[in-house]
Amino acid sequence: MSEENTNEENDSLKDGINDASEKAENTAESTTDNIKEEAKDTISEMKEGWNEATKSGENKKLLVGLLAIFVGYFGVHKFILGYNKEGFILLGGFIIGILTYCFIIGIFIIMAVGIVSLIEGILYLTKSDEEFYQTYQVGKKAWF
């Protein structure tokens, strides 16, 4: 009798384990499907946001603003906007700063060029798209 009870208990434990295993598999599958759907939705939203932010090929605000902040001392942002003279001034200032770096004055020249570029980048990014376009691309305002 005790052997039959043990077999019945083992069978019921096996059934319970199988049921729990099936439930876990179903839960894992549904969770995986939910995650996949959320990822697809997120990617779609990101694509829509990117397309909205860059819908106008003429407005270069984001590109120019980021370039001014990160590599502005080369004058790249000025060249992109079509301000070649101002771009060469920034690039020349940076090169002169490098050449005179050992005389201490070069440090201040490089800092000045970097600060000007940083301020311009911040100004570019804080203007509305229309205001940026009218001021820097149509109105051709070279500095600040």
PyMOL commands that place a pseudoatom at each C-alpha (Angstrom):
pseudoatom trace, name=CA, resn=MET, resi=1, chain=A, elem=C, hetatm=0, pos=[0.000, 0.000, 0.000]
pseudoatom trace, name=CA, resn=SER, resi=2, chain=A, elem=C, hetatm=0, pos=[2.724, 2.426, 0.823]
pseudoatom trace, name=CA, resn=GLU, resi=3, chain=A, elem=C, hetatm=0, pos=[4.339, 1.645, -2.516]
pseudoatom trace, name=CA, resn=GLU, resi=4, chain=A, elem=C, hetatm=0, pos=[1.088, 2.498, -4.332]
pseudoatom trace, name=CA, resn=ASN, resi=5, chain=A, elem=C, hetatm=0, pos=[0.804, 5.780, -2.424]
pseudoatom trace, name=CA, resn=THR, resi=6, chain=A, elem=C, hetatm=0, pos=[4.381, 6.614, -3.323]
pseudoatom trace, name=CA, resn=ASN, resi=7, chain=A, elem=C, hetatm=0, pos=[3.722, 5.855, -7.006]
pseudoatom trace, name=CA, resn=GLU, resi=8, chain=A, elem=C, hetatm=0, pos=[0.565, 7.969, -6.938]
pseudoatom trace, name=CA, resn=GLU, resi=9, chain=A, elem=C, hetatm=0, pos=[2.450, 10.816, -5.273]
pseudoatom trace, name=CA, resn=ASN, resi=10, chain=A, elem=C, hetatm=0, pos=[5.223, 10.535, -7.854]
pseudoatom trace, name=CA, resn=ASP, resi=11, chain=A, elem=C, hetatm=0, pos=[2.696, 10.552, -10.689]
pseudoatom trace, name=CA, resn=SER, resi=12, chain=A, elem=C, hetatm=0, pos=[0.930, 13.588, -9.248]
pseudoatom trace, name=CA, resn=LEU, resi=13, chain=A, elem=C, hetatm=0, pos=[4.287, 15.363, -8.800]
pseudoatom trace, name=CA, resn=LYS, resi=14, chain=A, elem=C, hetatm=0, pos=[5.221, 14.575, -12.401]
pseudoatom trace, name=CA, resn=ASP, resi=15, chain=A, elem=C, hetatm=0, pos=[1.866, 15.893, -13.594]
pseudoatom trace, name=CA, resn=GLY, resi=16, chain=A, elem=C, hetatm=0, pos=[2.332, 19.037, -11.521]
pseudoatom trace, name=CA, resn=ILE, resi=17, chain=A, elem=C, hetatm=0, pos=[5.832, 19.551, -12.904]
pseudoatom trace, name=CA, resn=ASN, resi=18, chain=A, elem=C, hetatm=0, pos=[4.620, 19.025, -16.469]
pseudoatom trace, name=CA, resn=ASP, resi=19, chain=A, elem=C, hetatm=0, pos=[1.776, 21.497, -15.955]
pseudoatom trace, name=CA, resn=ALA, resi=20, chain=A, elem=C, hetatm=0, pos=[4.144, 24.067, -14.457]
pseudoatom trace, name=CA, resn=SER, resi=21, chain=A, elem=C, hetatm=0, pos=[6.567, 23.507, -17.326]
pseudoatom trace, name=CA, resn=GLU, resi=22, chain=A, elem=C, hetatm=0, pos=[3.834, 24.068, -19.914]
pseudoatom trace, name=CA, resn=LYS, resi=23, chain=A, elem=C, hetatm=0, pos=[2.654, 27.213, -18.138]
pseudoatom trace, name=CA, resn=ALA, resi=24, chain=A, elem=C, hetatm=0, pos=[6.225, 28.525, -17.994]
pseudoatom trace, name=CA, resn=GLU, resi=25, chain=A, elem=C, hetatm=0, pos=[6.702, 27.867, -21.724]
pseudoatom trace, name=CA, resn=ASN, resi=26, chain=A, elem=C, hetatm=0, pos=[3.440, 29.625, -22.567]
pseudoatom trace, name=CA, resn=THR, resi=27, chain=A, elem=C, hetatm=0, pos=[4.349, 32.569, -20.362]
pseudoatom trace, name=CA, resn=ALA, resi=28, chain=A, elem=C, hetatm=0, pos=[7.825, 32.781, -21.914]
pseudoatom trace, name=CA, resn=GLU, resi=29, chain=A, elem=C, hetatm=0, pos=[6.379, 32.696, -25.436]
pseudoatom trace, name=CA, resn=SER, resi=30, chain=A, elem=C, hetatm=0, pos=[3.810, 35.398, -24.685]
pseudoatom trace, name=CA, resn=THR, resi=31, chain=A, elem=C, hetatm=0, pos=[6.465, 37.546, -22.968]
pseudoatom trace, name=CA, resn=THR, resi=32, chain=A, elem=C, hetatm=0, pos=[8.794, 37.139, -25.954]
pseudoatom trace, name=CA, resn=ASP, resi=33, chain=A, elem=C, hetatm=0, pos=[5.980, 38.111, -28.325]
pseudoatom trace, name=CA, resn=ASN, resi=34, chain=A, elem=C, hetatm=0, pos=[5.182, 41.178, -26.195]
pseudoatom trace, name=CA, resn=ILE, resi=35, chain=A, elem=C, hetatm=0, pos=[8.810, 42.260, -26.161]
pseudoatom trace, name=CA, resn=LYS, resi=36, chain=A, elem=C, hetatm=0, pos=[9.063, 41.838, -29.933]
pseudoatom trace, name=CA, resn=GLU, resi=37, chain=A, elem=C, hetatm=0, pos=[5.933, 43.952, -30.443]
pseudoatom trace, name=CA, resn=GLU, resi=38, chain=A, elem=C, hetatm=0, pos=[7.209, 46.675, -28.103]
pseudoatom trace, name=CA, resn=ALA, resi=39, chain=A, elem=C, hetatm=0, pos=[10.559, 46.718, -29.899]
pseudoatom trace, name=CA, resn=LYS, resi=40, chain=A, elem=C, hetatm=0, pos=[8.830, 47.072, -33.278]
pseudoatom trace, name=CA, resn=ASP, resi=41, chain=A, elem=C, hetatm=0, pos=[6.672, 49.900, -31.959]
pseudoatom trace, name=CA, resn=THR, resi=42, chain=A, elem=C, hetatm=0, pos=[9.687, 51.669, -30.484]
pseudoatom trace, name=CA, resn=ILE, resi=43, chain=A, elem=C, hetatm=0, pos=[11.641, 51.396, -33.738]
pseudoatom trace, name=CA, resn=SER, resi=44, chain=A, elem=C, hetatm=0, pos=[8.658, 52.757, -35.670]
pseudoatom trace, name=CA, resn=GLU, resi=45, chain=A, elem=C, hetatm=0, pos=[8.376, 55.709, -33.301]
pseudoatom trace, name=CA, resn=MET, resi=46, chain=A, elem=C, hetatm=0, pos=[12.103, 56.403, -33.576]
pseudoatom trace, name=CA, resn=LYS, resi=47, chain=A, elem=C, hetatm=0, pos=[11.927, 56.308, -37.387]
pseudoatom trace, name=CA, resn=GLU, resi=48, chain=A, elem=C, hetatm=0, pos=[8.968, 58.684, -37.375]
pseudoatom trace, name=CA, resn=GLY, resi=49, chain=A, elem=C, hetatm=0, pos=[10.784, 61.059, -35.013]
pseudoatom trace, name=CA, resn=TRP, resi=50, chain=A, elem=C, hetatm=0, pos=[13.938, 60.989, -37.119]
pseudoatom trace, name=CA, resn=ASN, resi=51, chain=A, elem=C, hetatm=0, pos=[11.976, 61.600, -40.322]
pseudoatom trace, name=CA, resn=GLU, resi=52, chain=A, elem=C, hetatm=0, pos=[10.161, 64.501, -38.694]
pseudoatom trace, name=CA, resn=ALA, resi=53, chain=A, elem=C, hetatm=0, pos=[13.384, 66.033, -37.366]
pseudoatom trace, name=CA, resn=THR, resi=54, chain=A, elem=C, hetatm=0, pos=[15.133, 65.763, -40.719]
pseudoatom trace, name=CA, resn=LYS, resi=55, chain=A, elem=C, hetatm=0, pos=[12.189, 66.226, -43.084]
pseudoatom trace, name=CA, resn=SER, resi=56, chain=A, elem=C, hetatm=0, pos=[13.578, 69.426, -44.553]
pseudoatom trace, name=CA, resn=GLY, resi=57, chain=A, elem=C, hetatm=0, pos=[16.798, 68.907, -46.459]
pseudoatom trace, name=CA, resn=GLU, resi=58, chain=A, elem=C, hetatm=0, pos=[17.308, 72.658, -46.520]
pseudoatom trace, name=CA, resn=ASN, resi=59, chain=A, elem=C, hetatm=0, pos=[17.333, 73.220, -42.779]
pseudoatom trace, name=CA, resn=LYS, resi=60, chain=A, elem=C, hetatm=0, pos=[20.710, 72.166, -41.410]
pseudoatom trace, name=CA, resn=LYS, resi=61, chain=A, elem=C, hetatm=0, pos=[20.140, 73.228, -37.817]
pseudoatom trace, name=CA, resn=LEU, resi=62, chain=A, elem=C, hetatm=0, pos=[20.770, 69.904, -36.076]
pseudoatom trace, name=CA, resn=LEU, resi=63, chain=A, elem=C, hetatm=0, pos=[23.829, 69.015, -38.166]
pseudoatom trace, name=CA, resn=VAL, resi=64, chain=A, elem=C, hetatm=0, pos=[25.431, 72.437, -37.875]
pseudoatom trace, name=CA, resn=GLY, resi=65, chain=A, elem=C, hetatm=0, pos=[24.639, 72.805, -34.174]
pseudoatom trace, name=CA, resn=LEU, resi=66, chain=A, elem=C, hetatm=0, pos=[26.214, 69.475, -33.230]
pseudoatom trace, name=CA, resn=LEU, resi=67, chain=A, elem=C, hetatm=0, pos=[29.250, 70.044, -35.439]
pseudoatom trace, name=CA, resn=ALA, resi=68, chain=A, elem=C, hetatm=0, pos=[29.763, 73.475, -33.904]
pseudoatom trace, name=CA, resn=ILE, resi=69, chain=A, elem=C, hetatm=0, pos=[29.735, 71.999, -30.404]
pseudoatom trace, name=CA, resn=PHE, resi=70, chain=A, elem=C, hetatm=0, pos=[31.951, 68.989, -31.060]
pseudoatom trace, name=CA, resn=VAL, resi=71, chain=A, elem=C, hetatm=0, pos=[34.390, 70.061, -33.820]
pseudoatom trace, name=CA, resn=GLY, resi=72, chain=A, elem=C, hetatm=0, pos=[33.654, 73.754, -34.113]
pseudoatom trace, name=CA, resn=TYR, resi=73, chain=A, elem=C, hetatm=0, pos=[37.281, 74.797, -33.731]
pseudoatom trace, name=CA, resn=PHE, resi=74, chain=A, elem=C, hetatm=0, pos=[37.866, 73.443, -37.268]
pseudoatom trace, name=CA, resn=GLY, resi=75, chain=A, elem=C, hetatm=0, pos=[35.132, 75.752, -38.615]
pseudoatom trace, name=CA, resn=VAL, resi=76, chain=A, elem=C, hetatm=0, pos=[33.246, 72.852, -40.218]
pseudoatom trace, name=CA, resn=HIS, resi=77, chain=A, elem=C, hetatm=0, pos=[29.858, 74.287, -39.303]
pseudoatom trace, name=CA, resn=LYS, resi=78, chain=A, elem=C, hetatm=0, pos=[30.687, 77.538, -41.064]
pseudoatom trace, name=CA, resn=PHE, resi=79, chain=A, elem=C, hetatm=0, pos=[31.722, 75.730, -44.247]
pseudoatom trace, name=CA, resn=ILE, resi=80, chain=A, elem=C, hetatm=0, pos=[28.453, 73.753, -44.260]
pseudoatom trace, name=CA, resn=LEU, resi=81, chain=A, elem=C, hetatm=0, pos=[26.440, 76.966, -43.996]
pseudoatom trace, name=CA, resn=GLY, resi=82, chain=A, elem=C, hetatm=0, pos=[28.460, 78.463, -46.852]
pseudoatom trace, name=CA, resn=TYR, resi=83, chain=A, elem=C, hetatm=0, pos=[30.454, 80.931, -44.745]
pseudoatom trace, name=CA, resn=ASN, resi=84, chain=A, elem=C, hetatm=0, pos=[33.876, 80.094, -46.136]
pseudoatom trace, name=CA, resn=LYS, resi=85, chain=A, elem=C, hetatm=0, pos=[35.638, 83.248, -44.882]
pseudoatom trace, name=CA, resn=GLU, resi=86, chain=A, elem=C, hetatm=0, pos=[34.424, 82.670, -41.322]
pseudoatom trace, name=CA, resn=GLY, resi=87, chain=A, elem=C, hetatm=0, pos=[35.276, 78.963, -41.566]
pseudoatom trace, name=CA, resn=PHE, resi=88, chain=A, elem=C, hetatm=0, pos=[38.841, 79.793, -42.555]
pseudoatom trace, name=CA, resn=ILE, resi=89, chain=A, elem=C, hetatm=0, pos=[39.081, 82.300, -39.685]
pseudoatom trace, name=CA, resn=LEU, resi=90, chain=A, elem=C, hetatm=0, pos=[38.150, 79.596, -37.162]
pseudoatom trace, name=CA, resn=LEU, resi=91, chain=A, elem=C, hetatm=0, pos=[40.420, 77.024, -38.799]
pseudoatom trace, name=CA, resn=GLY, resi=92, chain=A, elem=C, hetatm=0, pos=[43.274, 79.535, -38.997]
pseudoatom trace, name=CA, resn=GLY, resi=93, chain=A, elem=C, hetatm=0, pos=[42.791, 80.493, -35.355]
pseudoatom trace, name=CA, resn=PHE, resi=94, chain=A, elem=C, hetatm=0, pos=[42.982, 76.849, -34.356]
pseudoatom trace, name=CA, resn=ILE, resi=95, chain=A, elem=C, hetatm=0, pos=[46.136, 76.246, -36.422]
pseudoatom trace, name=CA, resn=ILE, resi=96, chain=A, elem=C, hetatm=0, pos=[47.799, 79.377, -35.044]
pseudoatom trace, name=CA, resn=GLY, resi=97, chain=A, elem=C, hetatm=0, pos=[46.826, 78.239, -31.560]
pseudoatom trace, name=CA, resn=ILE, resi=98, chain=A, elem=C, hetatm=0, pos=[48.474, 74.862, -32.154]
pseudoatom trace, name=CA, resn=LEU, resi=99, chain=A, elem=C, hetatm=0, pos=[51.625, 76.486, -33.540]
pseudoatom trace, name=CA, resn=THR, resi=100, chain=A, elem=C, hetatm=0, pos=[51.917, 78.894, -30.606]
pseudoatom trace, name=CA, resn=TYR, resi=101, chain=A, elem=C, hetatm=0, pos=[50.862, 76.406, -27.965]
pseudoatom trace, name=CA, resn=CYS, resi=102, chain=A, elem=C, hetatm=0, pos=[54.348, 76.215, -26.507]
pseudoatom trace, name=CA, resn=PHE, resi=103, chain=A, elem=C, hetatm=0, pos=[54.314, 80.004, -25.939]
pseudoatom trace, name=CA, resn=ILE, resi=104, chain=A, elem=C, hetatm=0, pos=[51.234, 79.774, -23.691]
pseudoatom trace, name=CA, resn=ILE, resi=105, chain=A, elem=C, hetatm=0, pos=[49.315, 82.233, -25.901]
pseudoatom trace, name=CA, resn=GLY, resi=106, chain=A, elem=C, hetatm=0, pos=[48.245, 79.328, -28.096]
pseudoatom trace, name=CA, resn=ILE, resi=107, chain=A, elem=C, hetatm=0, pos=[46.235, 77.848, -25.265]
pseudoatom trace, name=CA, resn=PHE, resi=108, chain=A, elem=C, hetatm=0, pos=[44.155, 81.018, -25.048]
pseudoatom trace, name=CA, resn=ILE, resi=109, chain=A, elem=C, hetatm=0, pos=[43.700, 81.203, -28.822]
pseudoatom trace, name=CA, resn=ILE, resi=110, chain=A, elem=C, hetatm=0, pos=[42.435, 77.617, -28.931]
pseudoatom trace, name=CA, resn=MET, resi=111, chain=A, elem=C, hetatm=0, pos=[40.143, 78.294, -25.971]
pseudoatom trace, name=CA, resn=ALA, resi=112, chain=A, elem=C, hetatm=0, pos=[38.726, 81.399, -27.664]
pseudoatom trace, name=CA, resn=VAL, resi=113, chain=A, elem=C, hetatm=0, pos=[38.013, 79.515, -30.887]
pseudoatom trace, name=CA, resn=GLY, resi=114, chain=A, elem=C, hetatm=0, pos=[36.417, 76.680, -28.903]
pseudoatom trace, name=CA, resn=ILE, resi=115, chain=A, elem=C, hetatm=0, pos=[34.262, 79.034, -26.824]
pseudoatom trace, name=CA, resn=VAL, resi=116, chain=A, elem=C, hetatm=0, pos=[33.030, 80.883, -29.921]
pseudoatom trace, name=CA, resn=SER, resi=117, chain=A, elem=C, hetatm=0, pos=[32.128, 77.580, -31.566]
pseudoatom trace, name=CA, resn=LEU, resi=118, chain=A, elem=C, hetatm=0, pos=[30.414, 76.275, -28.435]
pseudoatom trace, name=CA, resn=ILE, resi=119, chain=A, elem=C, hetatm=0, pos=[28.309, 79.430, -28.119]
pseudoatom trace, name=CA, resn=GLU, resi=120, chain=A, elem=C, hetatm=0, pos=[27.363, 79.247, -31.791]
pseudoatom trace, name=CA, resn=GLY, resi=121, chain=A, elem=C, hetatm=0, pos=[26.385, 75.578, -31.470]
pseudoatom trace, name=CA, resn=ILE, resi=122, chain=A, elem=C, hetatm=0, pos=[24.173, 76.307, -28.479]
pseudoatom trace, name=CA, resn=LEU, resi=123, chain=A, elem=C, hetatm=0, pos=[22.561, 79.257, -30.266]
pseudoatom trace, name=CA, resn=TYR, resi=124, chain=A, elem=C, hetatm=0, pos=[21.929, 77.166, -33.371]
pseudoatom trace, name=CA, resn=LEU, resi=125, chain=A, elem=C, hetatm=0, pos=[20.259, 74.395, -31.401]
pseudoatom trace, name=CA, resn=THR, resi=126, chain=A, elem=C, hetatm=0, pos=[18.108, 76.686, -29.240]
pseudoatom trace, name=CA, resn=LYS, resi=127, chain=A, elem=C, hetatm=0, pos=[16.569, 78.568, -32.168]
pseudoatom trace, name=CA, resn=SER, resi=128, chain=A, elem=C, hetatm=0, pos=[13.390, 77.292, -33.750]
pseudoatom trace, name=CA, resn=ASP, resi=129, chain=A, elem=C, hetatm=0, pos=[13.765, 75.632, -37.132]
pseudoatom trace, name=CA, resn=GLU, resi=130, chain=A, elem=C, hetatm=0, pos=[12.165, 78.532, -38.946]
pseudoatom trace, name=CA, resn=GLU, resi=131, chain=A, elem=C, hetatm=0, pos=[14.167, 81.157, -37.045]
pseudoatom trace, name=CA, resn=PHE, resi=132, chain=A, elem=C, hetatm=0, pos=[17.429, 79.298, -37.731]
pseudoatom trace, name=CA, resn=TYR, resi=133, chain=A, elem=C, hetatm=0, pos=[16.588, 78.953, -41.415]
pseudoatom trace, name=CA, resn=GLN, resi=134, chain=A, elem=C, hetatm=0, pos=[15.677, 82.637, -41.780]
pseudoatom trace, name=CA, resn=THR, resi=135, chain=A, elem=C, hetatm=0, pos=[18.646, 83.921, -39.767]
pseudoatom trace, name=CA, resn=TYR, resi=136, chain=A, elem=C, hetatm=0, pos=[21.553, 81.778, -40.931]
pseudoatom trace, name=CA, resn=GLN, resi=137, chain=A, elem=C, hetatm=0, pos=[20.543, 80.283, -44.253]
pseudoatom trace, name=CA, resn=VAL, resi=138, chain=A, elem=C, hetatm=0, pos=[18.420, 82.999, -45.813]
pseudoatom trace, name=CA, resn=GLY, resi=139, chain=A, elem=C, hetatm=0, pos=[19.689, 86.072, -43.931]
pseudoatom trace, name=CA, resn=LYS, resi=140, chain=A, elem=C, hetatm=0, pos=[23.327, 84.865, -43.968]
pseudoatom trace, name=CA, resn=LYS, resi=141, chain=A, elem=C, hetatm=0, pos=[24.165, 86.109, -40.483]
pseudoatom trace, name=CA, resn=ALA, resi=142, chain=A, elem=C, hetatm=0, pos=[27.783, 84.983, -40.096]
pseudoatom trace, name=CA, resn=TRP, resi=143, chain=A, elem=C, hetatm=0, pos=[28.563, 85.319, -36.385]
pseudoatom trace, name=CA, resn=PHE, resi=144, chain=A, elem=C, hetatm=0, pos=[26.297, 84.523, -33.443]
for i in range(1, 144): cmd.bond("trace and resi %d" % i, "trace and resi %d" % (i + 1))
show_as sticks, trace
zoom trace
